[in-house]
Amino acid sequence: MKLKQIFISLLFAMVALTSMSYATEHEDASEVSSEKKVYQPKSITELGVSFWETTGIKAIFDTDDGEMSADPAGESKEHVMSAFESSFGRIIMILIVFTLFYLAIAKGFEPLLLIPIAFGGLLANIPLAHMAGPEGMLGVIYNMGIANEFFPLLIFMGVGAMTDFGPLLANPKTALLGGAAQFGIFGSLVGAVALGFDLQDASAISIIGGADGPTSIFIANRLAPDMLGAIAVAAYSYMALVPVIQPPIMRALTTKEERQIKMGVQRRVHRLEKLIFPIIVLMLSIMVLPESTPLIGAFAFGNFAKESGVVDRLSDTMQNSLINTVTIFLGLGVGSKLAADKFLVLESLGIMIIGLLAFSAGTAMGVIMAKIMNKFSKEPINPLIGAAGVSAVPMSARVVSKVGSEEKPGNVLLMHAMGPNVAGVIGSAVAAGVLLSIFK
């Protein structure tokens, strides 16, 4: 009997609470509805004028309409757009976007990256829609995974799952080439400061020299979020242009005889070596440079899962569906920073120039280091593989192999180039950690 009374009492209490909640919500809804603007009947002419006020054509040509910019960070970062930003700036950015479409589709320059970024840039420049605002689609994506640096880490996880450390372990000295190629990062840091950028902005810009998109986004978001769009576009553009930029530098710094050097067959790497290596790299990072562990940790996890051989489903997911999905969101989120008011500034031009010089310097230093090593190595080293020290995986390694086979048909350098290539990925993450540690 007591149980029945308790049950009835609880039931009445729940009904009472529900009624109170409904009444409160109904009262709030009534207050909101009372604040709604009452529709006033309009003539056909007035309706036409009202429609015209909401068109993109009017927003572009009316340079004094007081339109606000859109920023994922919210109102604190927004401002009234200037006449140039709301009109010609938007038109210029749309032309830039279509140029990126052309490079991605017609030329095949890294379409998986350039198409989402470019389309995000197109959406970010739509008048009045505020798609890059905190409540717009692009703003939501940006805050969901770029503002908190989550997407770059997921990309690194997928890259780790796709990476084979076998070539590096078979010839460990090629890791020096990956380290030498990071000269472009620190060289461009000095150059950016000399051009007038402060040390924090210069550090964010300099990472472009490693030709590593996720790392560039990671560090730019930490140190210079306002420059994220220009830095990301520069990093991914130079990654896409590896087949155009690197070969002239490689040929200029080597002789025909050096480019024809044939390297021997690599030793077979034991499975246990591949399994232990990512753990060793992670432990060294933890002890020496903890700032680099978010990137290296994600990279090591992806690679460890692959090499373990017991979680093929997880490894396949990271290599395919996960990295593909994140690439879509990452590209669109980065595109939110390609609005005219953020991209069409003098700093963006400086970033593009410094990025090109940094990437070229990294390529050159890798080749020069390989030439030096070849003088002291018992086994011949083709200097071309030094160009793969930048972390554009696996594009730069493929370019090295292509140039080598053109100089001497049958000379396959791909696996030899993959050693410095994967070392460059680790090197760029370490360089990012060093730069971040400066501002601790």
N, C-alpha and C positions, 0 to 999 in steps of 0.2 A: 504493500500500500504506500509506504514511504517512497519507494522508487518511482511509483506512478505519480505521486505529488511533485517529486523533484523534476521528473520529466516534463510535466505540464507547466511547471514554473519556468523551466528553461525555454520551453516553446514560446510562452507568452513574452519572455524577456527578449528573445530573438525577434519576434514580431514587432515589439515596441521599438527596438533598435533600428529595424529595417524601416519602420514608418518614419522615425525621426530622420534617418538618413535620406529617405526619399523626399521628405518635406524640405530639408535643407537644400538638396539638389534642385528641387522644384523652385525654391525661393531664389537660388543663385541664377537659375535659368531665366526666371522672370526678370531679374535685374538686368541680365545680359540682353534679353530680348527688348527690354525697355530702352536700352541704349542704342539699339539698332537704328540706323538712319531710315527715316520714313521715305519711301519712294514717292517722288513727285512726278505726276504725268508730264510727258515731254512730247513736243511736236516732232514730225519727221526730220525737220532741219536740226533740232536740238539732239535727236538721237544720232544723226550723222556726225555732228560735231563731237559728241561724247565718244563715239566709236573712233573717230580720228585721233582723239587725245590718247587712246590706248594702243595705237599702232606703233610698230618699230620704226617705220619710215619717219613719223613725226618726231620720235625720240632722237633719231640720228640727225635730222636736219634742224631741229629746234635746239640750238646750243645753249640756250638760257632757260631751260625748263627746271633747273634745280634738282636733276636726278641724282640720287645717291649711289655711290659705288657699293659693291657687295664684297664682303670678306667673311670667311668661315669663323673668324674670331669674334664677330659681332659688331655692334655699333661703335665700340671704342676704336676700331680700326677703319671705320668707314668715313667717307667725306663726300662733299658735293663735287661731282665730276666737273672738270674744266671743259671748255668748249672743244678743245682738241680731243680729250679722252672720250667724250660722248659721241663724237662724230667721226672725224678722219682717223682717229686712233683705232676705233672699232673696225673701220674698213681695212686699215693696214693689217690689223691682227687677223682678220678673216683671210686676207691674201697670204699671210704667213702660214696660217693653218692649211690652206689649200696647197701651199708649197710642200708642207710636211706630208700631206696626203700623196702628192706626186712622188716624192722620194720613197715613201713606203710602198706604194702600189706599183708604180712604173719601174722604179729602180731596185725595188726589193731591199731597201735599207732598213733593216730591223723593224718590219711591219708590226710585229706583236707588241712593240713598245710605242712606236710613233703614232699608230692609228688611234689607240685610246687617248694618248696625250693630246693629239691634235683635235680629236672630237671633243674632248673636255674643254679645250681652248675655244672651240667654236661655241659650245653651250655657254661658256663663261662670258662671252661677248654679246649675248642676246640682250637687247635693251629691255628694261622694265621687269624682266622675269626674276632677277636676283637669284639665279640658280647657284651662284657661288656664295650666297649668304648662309648663315648658320642653319636656316630652315630649308634651304634649297637642296636639290639632289646632290650637287657637287660639294656643297658645304658639309652635308651630312657624311658623305664618303670621306672627305678630308679629315673631319673630326673623329671619324670612326677608326681610322687606321694610319693616318699620316701625322696628325698632330701629336699622337702618342707613340709614334715610331714603330707601330705594330706591323704594318705592311712590309717595310724593308726587311724586317727580321724574318717574316714568313718567306719572302723571296730568297733570302740567304739560306733558309732551311731547305728550300727546294733545290737551290744550286748545289748545296752540300750533298743532297741525295743523288744528284746527277754527276758528281765529280768523282773521278778515279785518281787516287793519289799514287797509283802504281808507277807512272813515268817519273814522278818526283822521287819516290823511294828507290827506284832503280838507279837513279843518278842524282844523289842528294846535292851535289855541288851546283846544280842548275837553280837551286833556291836562291843563290847569290844574284842571279839574273832578275828574279822577281823582286829582290830587294833593291837592286840598282835602278830598276825602272821607277821606283817610288821617288827618285830624285826629282821627277817632274812635279810632284806635289810640293816638296819643300822649296824647290827653285821658284815655283810660281807664287808661293807664299811671300817670298822676299819681293818678287816683282809686283804683287798686288799692293803690298804696303808702300812700295816706292811710287805707285800710281796714285796714292792718296786714300786707299781703303784702310779702315782701322784694322787692328790685328784680328779681331773676332770675325769680321766680314771676310778678310783675306784668308783666314783659315778655312772658312766654309767654301770659298771659291776654289782654293788650291786643290781640294780633293778631286776636282775634275781631272787632274793630271793622271789619276789612277784608272780612268775610264771605267769606273764602277758606279753604275746608276744607283743601286740601293744604298751603297755607302754614302754617295753624294747627298741623297735625300735625307738619310739618317743624320748626318752632321749638319746639313743646312737647316734642318728643322730645329736642331739644338742651338745653333749659333747665329743664324741669319734667316729666320722664317720668311721675312719679306722678300728675300732673294731666291726663295725656293724654286719658283717657276723657271727663272732664267738659268739657275744652276742645273736643275734637272734636265731641261731641254738641251743645254750645252753638253752635259754628260752623255745623255742618250744619243744625241746627234753625232757626237764624235765616236761613240761606240758603233753606230750605224755606218759611219764613214771610214771605219778602219781599212777596208779594201782600197780606199782612195788616198788616205793620208799616209799610211805606213810604207807601202812599197817604194815611193821615191826616196824616203829617208833611209830605208834599208840599202838601196842601191848606191846612194850617195856616200855612205860610210863604209862600204865593203868593195873589195875587188872581185872580179869575175872568178878568180881562183878560189877566193874564200867562199863565195856563194855556191861553189860546186863541191865543197867538202862533203864527203859522205860519212855519216856517223854509223858506228857499229850497232849490232843488235843489242837491245837492252836485256839485262838479266831478268829472270822470272822472279816476281815478288811474291813472297809467301802471304797467304791470306791473313795470318796472325799479325803480320806487319801492318797491313791495311786496317786491321781492327784496332790496334793499339795506337796508331798514329794520331787520329783525331782527339783521343783522350789526352795524349801527351801535349798536343798543341793547346788544348783548352786549359790544362793544368799550368802550363807555362804562362799563359795569358792571365790566369787568376793570380799567380804569384808576382808577376812582373808588371802587368798593365791591365788592371781590372776594368778600366774604362772601355777596353776593346771587347770584353767578354759578351755583351749582348749580341754583337755581330758574329764573333767567332763561336760563341756557344750555340747559336742557331745553326751555323754552318757545320759545326762538329756533330751536332745531333743528327742532322740530315744524313751526313756521311756515315756516322756510326750505325744508324738504322739500316742503311743500305748494306754495309759491309758485314753486319751481324748475320745476315742470311736467314733470319728466323721471323722477320716482320716484312715480308715482301709486299703485303697489302699496304702497309703504312708507307713503305718506300715508294711504291708505285703511285700512291695518292699524292705524296709530296712532289714527285717528279712530274706529275701530269695535272690532275684536276685541281689540286691546291694551288700550285704555282700559276696555272692558267687563270683561275678565278681571281687570285690576288693581283695578277698583272692587269686585269681589266679595271679593278677598283683603283689600283695604284696610278694607272695612267689617267683615268678620269679625275682622280683627286689632284694630281699634279697639274692637270689642265685647268683646274679652278684658279691657278695662279697665273694664267696666261691672259688675264683681262688686260685691256689696253692701259689702264691706270697703273698696273703693276709691272708690266713687261716693257712698255715703251718708255723707258727712262735711260739716261746716259749710262747708269751703272750696268744695265743689261748688255750694252755693246762692249763695255770693258770686260764683263764676265766672259762673253763669247770669245774675245780676243785672247784673254789670259788662259782660258780653257784650251784653246787650240795650241798655244805656245807650250802649255804644261804637258799636254798629251804628246806633242812632238818631242819635247825634251825627254820625257819618260821613255819613249821609243828609242831615241838616239842613245841615251845612257845605257839602256839594256844591250844594244848592239855593241857599243864601245866596251862594256864590261865583258861581253862574250869574246871579243877580239883579244882582250888582255888575258882572259883565262886560257884561251887557245895557245898562247905563247908558253904557258907553263904546264899545260895538261899533257899527260902521256897519251891520252886518247884524243883524237881530233874533235874539235867543237866547231860546228858551223855557226858563224856569228849571227846569221839570220835568226836563230832561235831566241836571241836576246830581245828581239822586238816583241816576243810573246810575253815578256815580263809584265806588261800592263795587264790589268785584270779583266780585260774584255774577253770572257770565256764563252765559247771557244773560238770566237771570230778571229782573233789575232793569231792563234795557232794555225788556223786554216789558211790565213794569208801567208804565213811563213812557209807552210808546206807548198802552197801554190807557186810562190816566187822561187823556191828551191827546185821544184820540178820543172819550171820554165828554164832555169839555168842549166839543169842537167836532168834530162828525162829519166825517170825511174828512181830519182833520189827522194825518198819519202821521209819527210822531217816532222810529220804530224805528231807522233807520239813523243819525240824528243822535245818538241815545242810545248807539249802539254805540261811538262815539268815546270818550267818557269811560269807558265800561264796560271796554274793553280797556286803556285807560290805567290804570284802577284795578287791573287784574291786575298790570301792571308796578309800579305804585305800592306794592302790598302786598308784593311781592317785595323791592323796595328798602327798605321799612320794616323787613322782617324782617332784611335784611342790616345795617341800621343798629343794630337791637337786638342782633344777635349780635356786632357789632363792639365793643359796650360791654364784653363779658365776655372779650375776647381778652387 
